[in-house]
Amino acid sequence: MTPGTARGTLGAVAAGDPRAAVVGLSAIADGGNAFDAVLAAAATQWVVMPDMCGPGGDLFALIVGNGQQVAVNASGPAPAAGTGPGAAASTVPAAVSGMEAVAGLGARRPLADAFTAAQRIAARGFAISPSLAWQVDHSSEELRQGLIGQWGSTESGSVVRWPAMAATLGELACVGPDALLSGQAGTAGVTAASEWESSGSRLTADDLRSGTASVLEPLRIDLGAWQVGGQPPVSQGVVTLLALRLLGTEGRDELAAGTARGAHLGIEAIKAAFALAAGVVTEDGADVAQKVLDDEPRATGIRLGPLATDGPTITAGYGETTHVAAADADGNVVSLLHSLYRPFGARVLSPSTGIILNDRGDCFTMSGPGSAAPGRRPPHTLANVSAIGPRGIALALGTPGANAQVQTVAQVIVGLLHEPPERWAEVLDEPRWAFWGGRDVAVENRLDRPSLDDLAGRGHRLVSRASHDWLAGAVGVAASTPQGPLAAQDTRRAGVALAL
């Protein structure tokens, strides 16, 4: 296997932090499966990556294999009092409900085990990673001081304990998700809501009851012998699938081969897909999204020309979100993305519980069905992808990267479907681009000079990014194959792939 790829007989895990990958693999070693691995790894990420995710955020998952394809949407709605700027930009946390939904779809072990594993790390101590230390330094002074009060230090490499988070995880292990979702007096959720309110949040304990997850049919398209699945709205996963449809077989082949023309066609397909998806990424958009994907004349009637066109305006991505994916010997594959939106979300900490509040309400649009209203969920950037194909392979992947997510997974999935699993780590290492609106395209500077000149000559305005740019994502993929479970992890951040 190439570096970054791991194959086992019992299971394989790819995660955005090495500690999460270890805990996930330990869950499999203790008799669990891919569901248990993902849940244990995700709860661990709440502790060691609190800038990226946590019980105050949201969660999306895809499950494939053994004949099932299922999507989980655990994004919460706006509170009854609506949303606003700053701390008031929060939506109802739904990540805990999402964990419960994933567990209910196939976990072997109690969900409490995942919370207990993370509780031990919070109680016994963990090292602050360089990226976490950087995010703290670039956060608000109020949050920084709050975290110093929790940990004693925010310096990179410092080993800290987090008693407040340990207590919350312990309550989740004993009481279950109702500790945050019930609004019952004396629970962690009620305490957190009260403390958030003092910082400007509009969430109440009663709002917490609406932070429930939905189990949905994923969107689907057929690409040759592969069936590719994606998150339905409110996720903008439809953009990835539309782009793959618009590229056609020739365009996908060129994109997978890494040609300059393939990059150009991919960029133009993404622009067209964003435009086609406008108005579809809403609460009620799932059926419409699938109809758009199934509309063969409409999809094939869009010609991707030889020159750059002006694409729609989008927001350039932040570096938030993290991912974990796992596969097991029983053929289960699970991909889980979770987030607070921006790093540290609304930057509002509940001192008694350790829970940091999201600012996902900033994803509401200014008008239309995606605009803010009490009880409405905002459009969402989290968009993992799955595929079931020939030779008994099922895979699922995800990445951080805001609006670049749907673009990164589109570039990666075509490579994965064209190459054998032994070469997947090389696919993840290929240089990437991201459309930033209009004709602006961010390009990793490893792309060869002839390709850069070709793209510029076609009218793309190129923005040079670093060789392995942090904002280009950090893809993790897990797969069930005839040779056993496999995982591969992008090297752009600190994640790893492990197998047993």
C-alpha positions as CSV (number, residue, x, y, z in Angstrom):
1,M,0.0,0.0,0.0
2,T,1.1,3.6,-0.6
3,P,1.6,6.0,2.3
4,G,-1.7,7.4,3.5
5,T,-3.5,4.1,2.7
6,A,-4.3,1.4,5.2
7,R,-5.9,-2.0,4.6
8,G,-7.0,-4.5,7.2
9,T,-9.1,-7.5,7.9
10,L,-11.3,-6.2,10.7
11,G,-11.7,-2.6,9.8
12,A,-10.1,0.7,8.6
13,V,-10.6,4.3,9.7
14,A,-9.6,7.6,8.2
15,A,-10.0,10.6,10.5
16,G,-9.0,14.3,10.6
17,D,-7.0,13.8,13.8
18,P,-4.7,10.8,14.6
19,R,-6.1,10.4,18.1
20,A,-9.6,10.1,16.7
21,A,-8.4,7.4,14.2
22,V,-6.8,5.4,17.1
23,V,-10.0,5.6,19.2
24,G,-12.1,4.6,16.2
25,L,-9.9,1.6,15.4
26,S,-10.0,0.6,19.1
27,A,-13.8,0.5,18.9
28,I,-13.5,-2.1,16.1
29,A,-10.8,-4.0,18.0
30,D,-13.3,-4.2,21.0
31,G,-15.9,-5.9,18.8
32,G,-17.5,-2.9,17.2
33,N,-18.1,-2.2,13.5
34,A,-17.7,0.8,11.2
35,F,-20.6,2.6,12.9
36,D,-19.0,2.2,16.3
37,A,-15.7,3.4,15.0
38,V,-17.1,6.5,13.4
39,L,-19.1,7.4,16.5
40,A,-16.1,6.9,18.9
41,A,-13.8,8.9,16.6
42,A,-16.3,11.7,16.2
43,A,-16.9,12.1,20.0
44,T,-13.1,12.2,20.4
45,Q,-12.9,15.0,17.8
46,W,-15.3,17.0,20.0
47,V,-12.5,17.0,22.7
48,V,-9.3,17.3,20.6
49,M,-10.7,19.5,17.7
50,P,-13.2,21.8,19.5
51,D,-12.5,24.5,16.9
52,M,-13.9,22.3,14.2
53,C,-16.8,20.4,15.8
54,G,-18.6,19.6,19.0
55,P,-22.0,18.8,20.6
56,G,-23.0,22.5,19.9
57,G,-22.8,21.9,16.2
58,D,-24.2,19.8,13.4
59,L,-23.5,16.5,11.6
60,F,-24.1,14.8,8.3
61,A,-23.5,11.1,7.6
62,L,-23.7,8.7,4.6
63,I,-23.9,4.9,5.1
64,V,-23.3,2.5,2.2
65,G,-22.7,-1.2,1.8
66,N,-24.7,-4.4,2.2
67,G,-27.4,-3.1,0.0
68,Q,-28.2,0.0,2.0
69,Q,-27.6,3.6,1.1
70,V,-28.7,6.0,3.8
71,A,-28.2,9.7,4.5
72,V,-28.4,11.3,8.0
73,N,-29.0,15.1,8.3
74,A,-28.4,16.4,11.8
75,S,-28.5,20.1,11.1
76,G,-30.7,22.1,13.5
77,P,-33.2,24.8,12.7
78,A,-33.3,28.4,13.7
79,P,-34.6,29.0,17.2
80,A,-38.1,30.3,17.8
81,A,-36.7,33.8,18.3
82,G,-34.9,33.7,15.0
83,T,-31.3,34.4,14.2
84,G,-29.2,37.5,14.0
85,P,-25.5,38.6,14.1
86,G,-22.8,37.2,16.3
87,A,-23.9,34.8,19.0
88,A,-27.4,35.1,17.7
89,A,-26.3,33.4,14.4
90,S,-26.6,30.0,16.1
91,T,-29.0,27.3,15.0
92,V,-30.2,24.5,17.3
93,P,-27.4,22.0,17.9
94,A,-28.2,18.6,16.4
95,A,-24.9,16.7,16.4
96,V,-25.9,14.6,19.4
97,S,-29.1,13.6,17.7
98,G,-27.1,12.8,14.6
99,M,-24.9,10.5,16.7
100,E,-28.0,8.7,18.0
101,A,-29.4,8.3,14.4
102,V,-26.1,6.8,13.1
103,A,-25.9,4.4,16.0
104,G,-29.5,3.3,15.4
105,L,-28.7,2.3,11.8
106,G,-26.2,-0.4,12.6
107,A,-23.9,0.0,15.6
108,R,-23.0,-3.1,17.6
109,R,-22.1,-1.3,20.8
110,P,-24.1,1.1,22.9
111,L,-23.6,4.8,21.9
112,A,-22.5,5.4,25.5
113,D,-19.2,3.6,24.7
114,A,-18.3,6.4,22.2
115,F,-19.0,9.1,24.8
116,T,-17.1,7.2,27.5
117,A,-14.1,6.9,25.3
118,A,-14.0,10.6,24.6
119,Q,-14.7,11.3,28.3
120,R,-11.6,9.5,29.3
121,I,-9.5,11.7,27.0
122,A,-11.1,14.9,28.3
123,A,-10.6,13.8,31.9
124,R,-7.0,12.4,31.6
125,G,-5.7,15.0,29.3
126,F,-4.8,15.7,25.7
127,A,-2.1,17.7,23.9
128,I,-3.1,20.9,22.1
129,S,-2.3,20.5,18.5
130,P,-0.5,23.3,16.5
131,S,-3.6,23.9,14.4
132,L,-5.9,24.2,17.5
133,A,-3.4,26.6,19.2
134,W,-3.4,28.7,16.0
135,Q,-7.1,28.8,15.9
136,V,-7.3,29.9,19.5
137,D,-4.8,32.7,18.9
138,H,-6.9,33.9,16.0
139,S,-10.2,33.7,17.8
140,S,-11.8,36.3,20.1
141,E,-10.1,37.3,23.3
142,E,-13.2,36.4,25.2
143,L,-13.1,32.8,23.9
144,R,-9.4,32.5,24.4
145,Q,-9.7,33.5,28.0
146,G,-12.6,31.2,28.5
147,L,-10.5,28.3,27.1
148,I,-7.6,29.2,29.3
149,G,-10.0,29.1,32.2
150,Q,-11.0,25.6,31.1
151,W,-7.6,24.2,30.2
152,G,-5.1,26.3,32.0
153,S,-3.1,26.8,28.8
154,T,-3.7,27.2,25.1
155,E,-0.1,26.8,24.0
156,S,0.7,24.2,21.3
157,G,1.9,21.0,22.8
158,S,0.5,21.7,26.3
159,V,-1.2,18.7,27.8
160,V,-4.5,19.9,29.3
161,R,-7.6,18.4,31.0
162,W,-11.2,19.5,30.3
163,P,-13.3,18.6,33.3
164,A,-16.4,20.5,32.0
165,M,-16.5,18.6,28.7
166,A,-15.7,15.3,30.6
167,A,-18.7,15.9,32.7
168,T,-20.9,16.6,29.7
169,L,-19.7,13.4,27.9
170,G,-20.3,11.5,31.2
171,E,-23.9,12.8,31.3
172,L,-24.4,11.8,27.7
173,A,-23.1,8.3,28.4
174,C,-25.4,7.9,31.4
175,V,-28.6,9.8,30.3
176,G,-28.2,9.6,26.5
177,P,-28.8,12.4,24.0
178,D,-31.7,13.7,26.2
179,A,-28.9,15.3,28.2
180,L,-28.8,18.0,25.5
181,L,-32.1,17.5,23.7
182,S,-34.8,17.3,26.3
183,G,-34.8,20.8,27.8
184,Q,-35.2,19.1,31.2
185,A,-34.1,21.1,34.2
186,G,-30.7,20.2,35.5
187,T,-29.3,18.7,32.3
188,A,-26.3,19.9,30.4
189,G,-28.4,21.3,27.6
190,V,-30.4,23.6,29.9
191,T,-27.3,24.8,31.6
192,A,-25.6,25.5,28.3
193,A,-28.6,27.4,26.9
194,S,-28.7,29.6,29.9
195,E,-25.0,30.4,29.7
196,W,-25.2,31.0,25.9
197,E,-28.0,33.4,26.4
198,S,-25.8,35.7,28.5
199,S,-23.6,36.0,25.5
200,G,-26.4,37.0,23.1
201,S,-27.7,33.6,21.9
202,R,-31.4,33.4,21.1
203,L,-31.5,29.7,21.9
204,T,-33.7,28.5,24.8
205,A,-33.9,25.2,26.5
206,D,-37.2,24.6,24.7
207,D,-35.5,25.1,21.3
208,L,-33.2,22.2,22.0
209,R,-36.0,19.7,21.5
210,S,-36.1,20.6,17.8
211,G,-32.4,19.5,17.3
212,T,-33.5,16.2,15.8
213,A,-31.8,14.3,13.0
214,S,-33.5,13.0,9.9
215,V,-32.7,9.7,8.1
216,L,-33.2,10.2,4.4
217,E,-32.7,8.6,1.0
218,P,-29.5,10.0,-0.6
219,L,-29.5,11.6,-4.0
220,R,-28.3,9.2,-6.7
221,I,-26.8,9.2,-10.2
222,D,-25.4,6.4,-12.3
223,L,-21.9,6.8,-13.7
224,G,-21.2,3.8,-15.9
225,A,-21.0,0.8,-13.6
226,W,-21.0,3.0,-10.5
227,Q,-24.0,4.4,-8.5
228,V,-22.9,7.6,-6.8
229,G,-24.8,9.0,-3.8
230,G,-24.8,12.3,-2.2
231,Q,-26.4,14.3,0.6
232,P,-29.9,15.6,-0.2
233,P,-30.9,19.2,0.6
234,V,-30.4,21.1,2.9
235,S,-26.9,20.0,2.0
236,Q,-25.6,21.4,-1.3
237,G,-24.4,17.9,-2.2
238,V,-26.5,18.1,-5.4
239,V,-23.8,20.4,-6.8
240,T,-21.3,17.6,-6.9
241,L,-23.6,15.2,-8.6
242,L,-24.8,17.8,-11.1
243,A,-21.2,18.6,-12.0
244,L,-20.4,14.9,-12.6
245,R,-23.5,14.6,-14.8
246,L,-22.6,17.7,-16.8
247,L,-19.0,16.6,-17.4
248,G,-20.1,13.5,-19.2
249,T,-17.9,10.5,-19.7
250,E,-15.2,12.3,-21.7
251,G,-15.0,15.2,-19.2
252,R,-14.8,12.9,-16.2
253,D,-12.0,10.9,-17.9
254,E,-10.0,14.0,-18.6
255,L,-10.6,15.4,-15.1
256,A,-9.4,12.1,-13.6
257,A,-6.3,12.1,-15.9
258,G,-5.4,15.6,-14.6
259,T,-5.3,17.3,-17.9
260,A,-5.6,21.1,-18.2
261,R,-8.7,20.6,-20.3
262,G,-10.1,18.3,-17.7
263,A,-9.6,21.0,-15.0
264,H,-11.2,23.6,-17.2
265,L,-14.2,21.4,-17.9
266,G,-14.5,20.6,-14.2
267,I,-14.5,24.3,-13.2
268,E,-17.1,25.1,-15.8
269,A,-19.3,22.1,-14.7
270,I,-19.1,23.3,-11.1
271,K,-20.2,26.8,-12.2
272,A,-23.2,25.4,-14.1
273,A,-24.0,23.1,-11.2
274,F,-24.0,25.9,-8.7
275,A,-26.4,27.9,-11.0
276,L,-28.7,24.9,-11.5
277,A,-28.8,24.2,-7.8
278,A,-29.8,27.7,-6.9
279,G,-33.1,27.6,-5.0
280,V,-32.9,23.7,-4.7
281,V,-30.8,23.6,-1.5
282,T,-33.7,24.2,0.9
283,E,-35.8,22.4,3.4
284,D,-38.2,21.1,0.8
285,G,-35.7,20.6,-2.0
286,A,-34.8,16.9,-1.9
287,D,-37.4,15.7,-4.4
288,V,-36.7,18.7,-6.7
289,A,-32.9,18.0,-6.5
290,Q,-33.4,14.4,-7.6
291,K,-35.6,15.5,-10.5
292,V,-33.0,17.9,-11.6
293,L,-30.4,15.1,-11.6
294,D,-32.8,12.8,-13.5
295,D,-33.6,15.5,-16.1
296,E,-31.3,14.1,-18.9
297,P,-32.2,16.7,-21.6
298,R,-31.6,19.5,-19.2
299,A,-28.3,18.1,-17.9
300,T,-26.9,17.2,-21.3
301,G,-28.2,20.3,-23.0
302,I,-25.7,22.5,-21.2
303,R,-22.5,22.8,-23.3
304,L,-19.2,23.3,-21.5
305,G,-17.4,25.6,-23.9
306,P,-13.6,26.0,-24.5
307,L,-13.4,29.4,-22.6
308,A,-14.1,30.4,-19.1
309,T,-17.5,31.9,-18.3
310,D,-18.7,34.1,-15.5
311,G,-20.0,31.9,-12.8
312,P,-22.3,32.8,-9.9
313,T,-21.1,34.6,-6.8
314,I,-20.2,32.2,-4.0
315,T,-18.5,32.6,-0.6
316,A,-14.8,31.4,-0.5
317,G,-14.4,28.6,2.0
318,Y,-13.2,28.8,5.6
319,G,-11.2,26.0,7.0
320,E,-13.8,24.6,9.4
321,T,-15.3,21.1,9.7
322,T,-13.7,17.7,10.1
323,H,-14.4,14.2,8.9
324,V,-14.2,10.5,9.8
325,A,-14.8,7.5,7.7
326,A,-14.7,3.8,8.5
327,A,-15.2,0.4,6.9
328,D,-15.5,-3.0,8.5
329,A,-15.3,-6.7,7.6
330,D,-19.1,-6.9,7.3
331,G,-19.2,-4.6,4.3
332,N,-20.4,-1.4,6.2
333,V,-19.0,1.9,5.2
334,V,-19.8,5.1,7.1
335,S,-18.7,8.7,6.4
336,L,-19.4,11.4,9.0
337,L,-18.9,15.2,8.7
338,H,-19.4,17.5,11.6
339,S,-18.9,21.2,12.1
340,L,-19.5,24.4,14.0
341,Y,-19.4,26.3,10.7
342,R,-16.5,28.8,11.2
343,P,-13.7,27.8,13.5
344,F,-15.1,27.8,17.0
345,G,-18.5,28.7,15.5
346,A,-20.1,31.7,17.3
347,R,-17.1,31.7,19.7
348,V,-19.5,31.3,22.6
349,L,-18.5,28.9,25.3
350,S,-20.7,27.4,28.1
351,P,-18.2,27.3,31.0
352,S,-20.1,24.7,33.0
353,T,-20.5,22.2,30.1
354,G,-17.6,23.0,27.8
355,I,-20.0,23.2,24.8
356,I,-19.1,25.8,22.1
357,L,-22.0,27.1,20.1
358,N,-22.2,27.1,16.3
359,D,-22.9,30.1,14.0
360,R,-24.6,28.1,11.2
361,G,-27.3,30.7,10.9
362,D,-24.9,32.8,8.9
363,C,-25.6,30.3,6.0
364,F,-29.2,31.6,5.6
365,T,-29.6,33.5,2.3
366,M,-30.8,37.1,2.1
367,S,-34.2,36.1,0.5
368,G,-36.1,33.2,-0.8
369,P,-36.7,29.7,0.6
370,G,-33.2,29.6,2.1
371,S,-33.7,32.8,4.1
372,A,-33.9,32.9,7.9
373,A,-37.1,32.1,9.7
374,P,-37.9,30.4,13.0
375,G,-37.8,26.6,12.7
376,R,-36.2,26.7,9.3
377,R,-32.8,25.0,8.6
378,P,-30.2,27.0,6.5
379,P,-28.6,25.7,3.3
380,H,-25.6,23.6,4.3
381,T,-22.1,23.2,2.9
382,L,-21.4,19.7,4.4
383,A,-21.6,17.3,1.5
384,N,-20.0,13.8,1.7
385,V,-20.3,11.4,-1.2
386,S,-20.6,7.6,-1.6
387,A,-20.3,5.1,-4.4
388,I,-21.2,1.5,-5.0
389,G,-19.6,-0.1,-8.0
390,P,-18.1,-3.2,-9.6
391,R,-15.9,-5.8,-8.1
392,G,-17.8,-5.5,-4.8
393,I,-16.5,-2.1,-3.8
394,A,-18.4,0.4,-1.7
395,L,-16.8,3.6,-0.6
396,A,-17.7,6.9,1.1
397,L,-15.7,10.1,1.6
398,G,-15.8,13.6,2.9
399,T,-13.7,16.7,3.4
400,P,-13.7,20.1,5.2
401,G,-13.7,23.2,3.1
402,A,-17.1,25.1,3.1
403,N,-18.1,25.8,-0.6
404,A,-15.0,24.1,-1.8
405,Q,-16.3,20.8,-0.4
406,V,-18.5,19.9,-3.3
407,Q,-15.7,20.8,-5.7
408,T,-13.0,18.8,-3.9
409,V,-15.2,15.6,-3.6
410,A,-16.1,16.0,-7.3
411,Q,-12.4,16.1,-8.3
412,V,-11.5,13.2,-6.0
413,I,-14.4,10.9,-6.7
414,V,-13.6,10.7,-10.4
415,G,-10.1,9.7,-9.6
416,L,-11.2,7.1,-7.1
417,L,-13.6,5.5,-9.6
418,H,-10.8,5.4,-12.3
419,E,-8.0,4.0,-10.2
420,P,-7.6,0.8,-8.1
421,P,-7.7,1.2,-4.3
422,E,-4.0,0.7,-4.1
423,R,-3.6,4.1,-5.9
424,W,-6.2,6.1,-3.9
425,A,-3.6,7.9,-1.7
426,E,-2.0,9.2,-4.9
427,V,-5.4,10.4,-6.1
428,L,-5.9,12.3,-2.8
429,D,-2.5,13.9,-3.3
430,E,-3.2,15.4,-6.7
431,P,-3.2,19.2,-6.9
432,R,-6.7,20.8,-6.7
433,W,-8.6,23.9,-7.7
434,A,-11.6,25.7,-6.3
435,F,-14.0,28.0,-8.1
436,W,-14.4,31.2,-6.0
437,G,-17.0,33.1,-8.0
438,G,-17.0,34.9,-11.3
439,R,-13.9,33.7,-13.1
440,D,-11.8,33.4,-10.0
441,V,-10.2,30.0,-9.4
442,A,-7.9,29.1,-6.5
443,V,-5.2,26.7,-7.8
444,E,-2.6,24.8,-5.8
445,N,0.8,25.9,-7.1
446,R,1.9,22.3,-7.8
447,L,-0.2,22.3,-10.9
448,D,2.3,22.3,-13.8
449,R,3.1,25.5,-15.7
450,P,1.6,24.4,-19.0
451,S,-1.7,23.6,-17.3
452,L,-1.7,27.0,-15.5
453,D,-0.9,28.8,-18.7
454,D,-3.7,26.8,-20.5
455,L,-6.3,27.7,-17.8
456,A,-5.2,31.4,-17.8
457,G,-5.4,31.4,-21.6
458,R,-9.0,30.2,-21.4
459,G,-9.9,33.2,-19.3
460,H,-9.8,31.9,-15.8
461,R,-8.4,34.3,-13.2
462,L,-6.0,32.1,-11.2
463,V,-5.3,32.7,-7.5
464,S,-2.1,30.8,-6.5
465,R,-2.4,28.8,-3.3
466,A,0.3,26.8,-1.4
467,S,1.4,23.3,-2.6
468,H,-0.8,21.4,-0.1
469,D,-3.2,24.1,0.7
470,W,-5.0,23.8,4.0
471,L,-8.1,25.3,2.4
472,A,-8.1,22.6,-0.3
473,G,-9.6,20.2,2.1
474,A,-8.5,17.0,3.8
475,V,-10.3,14.1,2.2
476,G,-10.8,10.9,4.1
477,V,-12.2,7.8,2.4
478,A,-13.1,4.4,3.6
479,A,-14.1,1.4,1.5
480,S,-15.3,-2.2,1.6
481,T,-13.4,-4.2,-1.0
482,P,-13.1,-7.9,-1.7
483,Q,-9.6,-7.8,-0.3
484,G,-10.9,-6.3,3.0
485,P,-11.7,-2.9,4.5
486,L,-9.5,0.0,3.4
487,A,-9.0,3.7,4.3
488,A,-7.0,6.5,2.8
489,Q,-6.4,10.0,4.1
490,D,-5.3,13.2,2.5
491,T,-2.0,14.7,3.8
492,R,-3.1,18.3,3.6
493,R,-3.9,18.4,7.3
494,A,-3.0,16.2,10.3
495,G,-5.4,13.3,9.7
496,V,-4.3,9.7,9.2
497,A,-5.7,6.3,8.0
498,L,-5.3,3.2,10.1
499,A,-6.4,-0.4,9.7
500,L,-6.6,-3.5,11.8
